[in-house]
């Protein structure tokens, strides 16, 4: 049913005060917005949680990083570790972390050293990602170069 002009104008008149009151309040700066949660669930203090109930996988960790910054020395060819692998495994076992994904594995010899210390020495406990070869980024053949580096270090092969 199509509303009549009278019904339309009555609806508009009813909505107008609400629209004007919203406009008269002005805007609320984001810094002043303090929402109050309405969620009410039982809470366990973090200090009481010593171990995950189910084996967990940490999908985002940085267990290593380049020993040299960007510059003359190739970035990621020499790596540092967050802690000795034995210490990491001890914490993982205590907290029931099955696997950690290391997103900063380096490149070249640095990646080789991290893969040897983590992934190959403790299969299934660590999964290490390589990083872009930042020093080679401006090369015109960078995509092919990067793919070759991944193949060489990991045994992965391109298809097609």
C-alpha positions, -999 to 999 in steps of 0.1 A, spaced: 0 0 0 14 34 -10 12 59 19 -9 90 12 7 124 12 -8 131 46 7 99 61 41 107 47 40 142 62 29 129 96 58 104 96 82 131 86 69 154 114 72 126 139 109 119 129 120 155 127 124 162 165 146 131 169 167 141 139 171 176 152 180 164 187 208 142 173 222 171 154 221 195 183 243 172 205 272 177 182 299 152 176 317 130 201 355 130 196 368 94 195 391 101 224 361 108 246 342 77 236 343 53 265 320 23 258 308 1 286 308 -36 280 274 -53 284 291 -88 282 288 -107 315 307 -140 316 327 -158 343 363 -146 344 394 -165 354 423 -144 365 453 -148 342 475 -157 372 454 -189 377 459 -201 341 492 -220 342 486 -243 312 463 -243 282 436 -270 285 442 -280 249 475 -280 230 479 -246 214 496 -233 183 512 -199 185 506 -186 149 525 -153 154 559 -152 170 592 -136 163 618 -160 177 647 -146 157 657 -114 140 685 -101 118 718 -94 136 724 -65 111 701 -37 101 695 -28 65 727 -15 49 758 -28 33 756 -63 50 727 -84 36 698 -82 59 688 -115 75 720 -134 65 731 -134 102 704 -141 127 699 -138 165 675 -159 185 652 -147 212 664 -174 236 681 -208 235 658 -233 219 659 -255 250 645 -226 270 617 -220 245 608 -257 245 606 -257 283 582 -228 283 562 -244 254 558 -277 273 549 -259 306 522 -239 288 510 -267 265 521 -249 233 525 -276 206 540 -255 179 552 -220 174 553 -202 140 584 -180 137 576 -152 112 612 -138 111 634 -166 99 658 -145 78 673 -152 44 702 -171 29 726 -185 55 706 -168 83 675 -188 73 696 -220 71 709 -215 106 674 -209 120 658 -238 102 686 -261 115 683 -249 151 645 -249 152 626 -267 125 650 -295 117 662 -301 152 627 -302 166 602 -313 139 567 -302 144 575 -278 172 586 -249 151 575 -236 117 597 -209 103 589 -184 76 615 -168 54 616 -130 49 619 -110 18 655 -104 7 653 -67 14 688 -59 0 678 -74 -34 644 -58 -35 654 -33 -62 667 -60 -86 646 -62 -118 645 -100 -114 635 -99 -77 605 -122 -78 624 -149 -96 654 -144 -73 633 -146 -42 616 -178 -55 650 -194 -62 662 -185 -27 631 -202 -12 636 -233 -33 673 -235 -25 668 -232 13 637 -252 18 635 -278 -9 601 -263 -20 596 -264 -58 575 -241 -80 548 -258 -101 540 -248 -136 
